């Protein structure tokens, strides 16, 4: 079976869209970076390197140093699909990231976004 086309999208293409979405709602690039680093375990420097190298989403997430153990607490609906029901682990990780950026853009407090 062919892999979903989103897996091969460049993270460098998606990242500015995340930042744009957050900034439209008064949040910052730094907050987007914090959310991404929290979820994936990348340091800010390593995140910048991944973006510069234009890794695809599949590689970006598979090379993540330490996916946060509280990621499984991220729940809800994104793109009309309940995150908890997504079977493909890679797609679930992508949707976790989408959901965190959505929560950031909706003004949710950082403490709640980071599941503290």
C-alpha positions as CSV (number, residue, x, y, z in Angstrom):
1,X,0.0,0.0,0.0
2,X,1.3,3.5,-0.8
3,X,2.1,5.8,2.0
4,X,0.0,8.8,2.6
5,X,1.3,11.8,0.7
6,X,1.5,13.9,3.8
7,X,4.3,11.7,5.1
8,X,6.5,12.9,2.2
9,X,5.7,16.6,2.7
10,X,8.7,18.7,3.7
11,X,8.5,19.8,7.4
12,X,10.1,23.1,6.1
13,X,6.9,23.6,4.1
14,X,4.5,22.9,7.0
15,X,6.4,24.7,9.7
16,X,5.8,28.3,8.4
17,X,2.1,27.5,8.1
18,X,2.1,26.5,11.8
19,X,3.8,29.8,12.7
20,X,1.5,31.8,10.5
21,X,-1.6,30.2,12.1
22,X,-0.3,31.0,15.6
23,X,0.8,34.5,14.8
24,X,-2.6,35.4,13.3
25,X,-4.0,34.7,16.7
26,X,-1.4,36.7,18.6
27,X,0.9,33.8,19.5
28,X,4.6,33.7,18.7
29,X,7.1,31.7,16.6
30,X,8.9,31.0,19.9
31,X,5.7,29.4,21.3
32,X,5.3,27.3,18.2
33,X,8.9,26.1,18.6
34,X,8.3,25.4,22.3
35,X,5.3,23.2,21.5
36,X,7.2,21.3,18.7
37,X,10.3,20.8,20.9
38,X,8.1,19.6,23.8
39,X,6.4,17.0,21.6
40,X,9.4,15.8,19.7
41,X,12.4,16.2,22.1
42,X,14.3,18.3,19.6
43,X,16.3,21.2,21.0
44,X,15.6,24.6,19.3
45,X,18.9,24.3,17.5
46,X,18.1,20.8,16.3
47,X,14.7,21.9,15.2
48,X,16.2,24.7,13.1
49,X,18.6,22.2,11.5
50,X,15.7,19.8,10.6
51,X,13.9,22.8,9.0
52,X,17.0,23.9,7.1
53,X,17.6,20.3,5.8
54,X,14.1,20.2,4.6
55,X,13.4,16.7,6.0
56,X,10.0,15.2,5.2
57,X,7.4,14.8,8.0
58,X,8.1,11.1,8.2
59,X,11.8,11.6,8.6
60,X,11.3,14.6,10.9
61,X,9.2,12.5,13.3
62,X,11.1,9.3,13.0
63,X,14.3,11.1,13.9
64,X,12.7,12.9,16.9
65,X,15.0,12.3,19.9
66,X,12.3,11.6,22.4
67,X,8.6,11.8,21.7
68,X,7.0,13.2,24.9
69,X,5.4,10.5,27.1
70,X,2.4,12.8,27.7
71,X,1.7,12.9,24.0
72,X,-0.9,10.2,24.4
73,X,-2.9,12.7,26.5
74,X,-3.5,14.8,23.4
75,X,-7.1,14.1,22.4
76,X,-9.8,15.6,20.3
77,X,-10.8,16.0,16.7
78,X,-8.5,17.3,14.0
79,X,-9.4,17.4,10.3
80,X,-12.7,15.7,11.2
81,X,-11.0,12.7,12.7
82,X,-10.7,11.8,16.4
83,X,-7.0,11.5,17.2
84,X,-7.5,8.6,19.6
85,X,-8.9,6.5,16.7
86,X,-6.0,7.0,14.3
87,X,-4.4,3.6,13.9
88,X,-1.2,4.6,11.9
89,X,1.4,5.8,14.5
90,X,3.0,8.2,12.2
91,X,-0.3,9.8,11.2
92,X,-1.2,10.1,14.9
93,X,2.0,11.9,15.6
94,X,1.4,14.3,12.8
95,X,-2.1,15.0,14.1
96,X,-0.7,15.5,17.6
97,X,1.4,18.2,16.2
98,X,-1.6,19.7,14.3
99,X,-3.7,19.6,17.5
100,X,-1.1,21.4,19.6
101,X,-0.7,24.2,17.1
102,X,-4.5,24.5,17.0
103,X,-4.7,24.8,20.7
104,X,-1.9,27.4,20.7
105,X,-3.8,29.4,18.0
106,X,-7.0,29.2,20.0
107,X,-5.4,30.9,23.0
108,X,-5.1,27.9,25.3
109,X,-2.6,28.5,28.1
110,X,0.8,27.0,27.4
111,X,0.6,25.0,30.7
112,X,-2.4,23.1,29.4
113,X,-1.1,22.7,25.9
114,X,2.1,21.0,27.3
115,X,-0.1,18.7,29.4
116,X,1.5,19.8,32.7
